[in-house]
Amino acid sequence: MQDMVVQYELNNSVATITLNRPQARNTVTPQLCLELSDAVTKAAEDDCAKVVVLRGAGDHFCAGADLKQAPGERKMPLDEMLMLGGRAAMQLHYMPKPTIAAIRGSVAGGGLALALACDLRVVDETAKASFAYTKIGLSGDFGCLYFMSRLIGYGAAMELALTCPKLDANQLRDWGLIREVVETDKFVETYTNLARQLSRMSGTAFAHIKANLVNSQTLSPEEYLKAEVEGFIKCRESGDIQQMMASFKQSST
């Protein structure tokens, strides 16, 4: 029996999904795609999980595809593997819960797609990123350009995709792909504290905030306003609001 290459852990309302191939910089294989898809679905359906953290074991987040694996070793059709990984990334992106990518070391190709799929990115100063596909004659997978273009715009995404520069952590920030670079000795503490902070807030509100942002790209202004009002009313009627209002009043005194 093969060892698990994706781990799922729930602690204090935070679901942590760990890509666990540290000896191979957590590169993508069919097994990893299958287990990642299962883990993301589990996080989405787990009512006890209010926040989801995606990270890589060891010193790297995910260096893209495992290019050392021969096509004959895959044991899964390539299109099936790519769809599994892509759907997992889309599920991370559209999940009605906050998702955090904890990024250190290599992040390339499909790994970059997974990082960009998340709502927030906490980035270690050791991070090195690249679109990577163009340099090996490929066009992209896991929805990488879908997420990148929405994050930094069509023109910037096109430039990064065509030129494939290697970006260090500060350059990732300059391009608008991340907000802040964290010192290595504060990396784990930073993403852990962020996840805990979010886990104490209203899951209902987060779900509708994410829905509002998605709807802003797809609905007409009138349709958007109707959906926004419906979401607001649902938040107002949820059990979360009593606790959140009490905490707000207490912090204001």
C-alpha positions as CSV (number, residue, x, y, z in Angstrom):
1,M,0.0,0.0,0.0
2,Q,1.3,3.4,-1.0
3,D,2.0,6.0,1.7
4,M,-0.4,9.0,1.8
5,V,1.1,12.0,0.0
6,V,-1.6,14.5,1.2
7,Q,-2.4,14.8,4.9
8,Y,-5.5,16.3,6.4
9,E,-5.7,17.5,10.0
10,L,-8.4,19.4,11.8
11,N,-7.4,21.4,14.9
12,N,-9.4,24.2,16.6
13,S,-11.7,24.7,13.5
14,V,-8.7,25.0,11.1
15,A,-8.3,22.3,8.5
16,T,-4.7,21.9,7.4
17,I,-4.0,20.1,4.1
18,T,-0.3,19.2,3.7
19,L,1.3,18.2,0.4
20,N,3.6,15.5,1.7
21,R,6.3,14.6,-0.8
22,P,9.1,16.7,0.7
23,Q,11.8,14.5,-0.9
24,A,10.5,15.6,-4.3
25,R,9.7,19.2,-3.4
26,N,6.0,18.2,-3.2
27,T,5.8,17.8,-6.9
28,V,2.5,16.7,-8.5
29,T,1.7,13.1,-9.3
30,P,-1.6,11.3,-10.1
31,Q,-1.7,10.0,-6.5
32,L,-1.2,13.6,-5.1
33,C,-4.0,14.9,-7.4
34,L,-6.4,12.2,-6.2
35,E,-5.6,12.6,-2.5
36,L,-5.7,16.4,-2.8
37,S,-9.1,16.3,-4.5
38,D,-10.3,14.1,-1.6
39,A,-8.8,16.4,1.0
40,V,-10.2,19.6,-0.4
41,T,-13.7,18.0,-0.7
42,K,-13.4,16.8,2.9
43,A,-12.5,20.3,4.1
44,A,-15.4,21.8,2.2
45,E,-17.9,19.4,3.6
46,D,-16.5,19.3,7.2
47,D,-18.8,21.5,9.3
48,C,-16.1,21.7,12.0
49,A,-13.6,23.3,9.6
50,K,-14.1,27.1,9.4
51,V,-10.7,27.9,7.7
52,V,-8.5,25.8,5.4
53,V,-4.7,26.1,5.2
54,L,-2.8,24.5,2.3
55,R,0.9,24.0,2.8
56,G,3.8,21.8,1.7
57,A,5.8,19.5,3.9
58,G,9.5,20.4,4.4
59,D,11.1,23.4,2.7
60,H,8.9,23.8,-0.4
61,F,5.3,24.5,-1.2
62,C,5.0,22.7,-4.5
63,A,7.4,22.8,-7.5
64,G,4.8,21.8,-10.1
65,A,4.7,18.5,-12.0
66,D,7.0,15.6,-11.2
67,L,9.0,15.6,-14.4
68,K,11.0,12.6,-13.4
69,Q,8.0,10.4,-13.5
70,A,7.8,8.7,-16.9
71,P,4.4,8.8,-18.7
72,G,4.1,5.0,-18.4
73,E,4.4,5.2,-14.6
74,R,1.3,7.4,-14.2
75,K,-1.4,4.7,-13.8
76,M,-4.0,7.4,-14.6
77,P,-4.8,9.1,-18.0
78,L,-3.2,12.6,-18.2
79,D,-6.5,14.3,-18.8
80,E,-8.0,12.7,-15.8
81,M,-5.1,13.8,-13.6
82,L,-5.2,17.4,-14.9
83,M,-9.0,17.6,-14.3
84,L,-8.6,16.3,-10.8
85,G,-6.0,18.8,-9.9
86,G,-7.9,21.6,-11.7
87,R,-11.1,20.9,-9.9
88,A,-9.4,20.8,-6.6
89,A,-7.9,24.2,-7.3
90,M,-11.4,25.5,-8.3
91,Q,-12.9,24.1,-5.2
92,L,-10.3,25.8,-3.1
93,H,-11.1,29.1,-4.8
94,Y,-14.9,28.9,-4.6
95,M,-15.2,27.1,-1.3
96,P,-17.4,29.2,1.1
97,K,-14.6,29.2,3.7
98,P,-11.4,31.3,3.9
99,T,-8.5,29.4,2.3
100,I,-4.8,30.2,3.1
101,A,-1.8,29.1,1.1
102,A,1.3,28.9,3.3
103,I,4.2,29.3,0.8
104,R,7.9,28.7,1.2
105,G,10.6,27.5,-1.1
106,S,9.6,26.4,-4.6
107,V,6.2,27.3,-6.0
108,A,5.8,26.7,-9.7
109,G,3.4,25.4,-12.4
110,G,0.5,23.6,-10.8
111,G,1.9,24.6,-7.4
112,L,1.6,28.2,-8.3
113,A,-2.0,27.6,-9.5
114,L,-2.9,26.1,-6.1
115,A,-1.3,29.0,-4.3
116,L,-3.2,31.5,-6.4
117,A,-6.5,29.6,-6.0
118,C,-6.5,30.4,-2.2
119,D,-8.0,33.5,-0.8
120,L,-4.9,34.6,1.1
121,R,-1.2,33.8,0.8
122,V,1.4,33.9,3.6
123,V,4.8,33.9,2.0
124,D,8.2,33.0,3.5
125,E,11.2,35.0,2.4
126,T,12.6,31.9,0.8
127,A,9.9,31.6,-1.8
128,K,10.8,31.3,-5.4
129,A,8.1,31.2,-8.0
130,S,7.6,30.8,-11.7
131,F,4.8,30.1,-14.2
132,A,7.3,27.6,-15.6
133,Y,5.0,26.0,-18.3
134,T,6.3,28.0,-21.2
135,K,9.9,27.0,-20.6
136,I,9.0,23.3,-21.0
137,G,6.6,23.8,-24.0
138,L,3.3,23.6,-22.1
139,S,0.4,26.0,-21.7
140,G,-0.7,25.7,-18.1
141,D,-2.9,23.6,-15.9
142,F,-4.9,23.6,-12.7
143,G,-6.5,26.9,-13.7
144,C,-3.2,28.9,-13.2
145,L,-4.0,31.7,-15.6
146,Y,-7.6,31.7,-14.6
147,F,-6.6,32.7,-11.1
148,M,-3.6,34.8,-12.0
149,S,-5.6,37.0,-14.5
150,R,-8.2,37.7,-11.8
151,L,-5.6,38.6,-9.3
152,I,-3.3,40.9,-11.2
153,G,-5.1,41.5,-14.5
154,Y,-4.9,40.3,-18.1
155,G,-1.9,42.3,-19.1
156,A,0.4,41.4,-16.2
157,A,-0.7,37.7,-16.3
158,M,0.1,37.6,-20.0
159,E,3.6,39.0,-19.4
160,L,4.4,36.6,-16.7
161,A,3.1,33.7,-18.7
162,L,5.0,34.5,-21.9
163,T,8.3,35.5,-20.2
164,C,8.3,33.1,-17.3
165,P,10.6,35.0,-15.0
166,K,11.8,33.5,-11.7
167,L,10.3,35.6,-8.9
168,D,11.6,35.9,-5.4
169,A,9.3,36.7,-2.5
170,N,9.8,40.5,-2.9
171,Q,9.1,40.3,-6.6
172,L,6.0,38.3,-6.0
173,R,4.8,41.2,-3.8
174,D,5.8,43.8,-6.4
175,W,3.7,42.0,-9.1
176,G,0.7,42.0,-6.7
177,L,0.6,38.2,-6.4
178,I,1.0,38.4,-2.6
179,R,0.6,41.2,0.0
180,E,3.4,40.6,2.5
181,V,6.7,38.7,2.9
182,V,7.3,37.0,6.2
183,E,10.6,36.3,7.9
184,T,11.4,32.6,8.0
185,D,11.4,32.4,11.8
186,K,7.9,33.9,11.9
187,F,6.4,32.0,9.0
188,V,4.6,29.2,10.8
189,E,3.5,31.6,13.6
190,T,2.1,34.1,11.1
191,Y,-0.1,31.7,9.0
192,T,-1.2,29.8,12.2
193,N,-2.3,33.0,13.9
194,L,-4.1,34.2,10.8
195,A,-6.0,31.0,10.5
196,R,-6.9,31.1,14.2
197,Q,-8.1,34.7,13.8
198,L,-10.3,33.9,10.9
199,S,-11.7,30.8,12.6
200,R,-13.1,32.9,15.4
201,M,-15.2,35.0,12.9
202,S,-18.5,34.3,11.3
203,G,-18.5,31.5,8.8
204,T,-21.8,32.6,7.4
205,A,-20.4,36.1,6.7
206,F,-17.3,34.7,5.0
207,A,-19.4,32.5,2.8
208,H,-21.5,35.5,1.6
209,I,-18.5,37.8,1.3
210,K,-16.9,35.3,-1.1
211,A,-20.2,34.9,-2.9
212,N,-20.4,38.7,-3.3
213,L,-17.0,38.8,-4.9
214,V,-17.7,36.0,-7.3
215,N,-21.1,37.5,-8.2
216,S,-19.4,40.9,-8.9
217,Q,-17.7,39.3,-11.9
218,T,-20.7,37.4,-13.3
219,L,-24.0,39.2,-12.4
220,S,-25.6,42.3,-13.7
221,P,-25.7,45.2,-11.2
222,E,-29.3,44.6,-10.3
223,E,-28.8,40.8,-9.9
224,Y,-25.7,41.5,-7.8
225,L,-27.7,43.8,-5.5
226,K,-30.4,41.3,-5.0
227,A,-27.9,38.5,-4.2
228,E,-26.1,40.9,-1.8
229,V,-29.3,41.8,0.0
230,E,-30.2,38.1,0.3
231,G,-26.8,37.3,1.7
232,F,-27.0,40.2,4.2
233,I,-30.4,39.0,5.5
234,K,-29.1,35.5,5.9
235,C,-26.1,36.8,7.9
236,R,-28.4,38.9,10.0
237,E,-30.6,35.9,10.8
238,S,-27.7,33.5,11.5
239,G,-26.7,32.5,15.0
240,D,-23.2,33.9,14.4
241,I,-24.3,37.5,14.7
242,Q,-25.2,37.4,18.3
243,Q,-21.8,36.1,19.4
244,M,-20.0,38.5,17.0
245,M,-21.9,41.5,18.1
246,A,-21.3,40.7,21.8
247,S,-17.6,40.3,21.1
248,F,-17.6,43.6,19.1
249,K,-19.3,45.5,21.9
250,Q,-16.9,44.0,24.5
251,S,-13.8,45.0,22.5
252,S,-15.2,48.6,22.0
253,T,-15.6,49.2,25.8
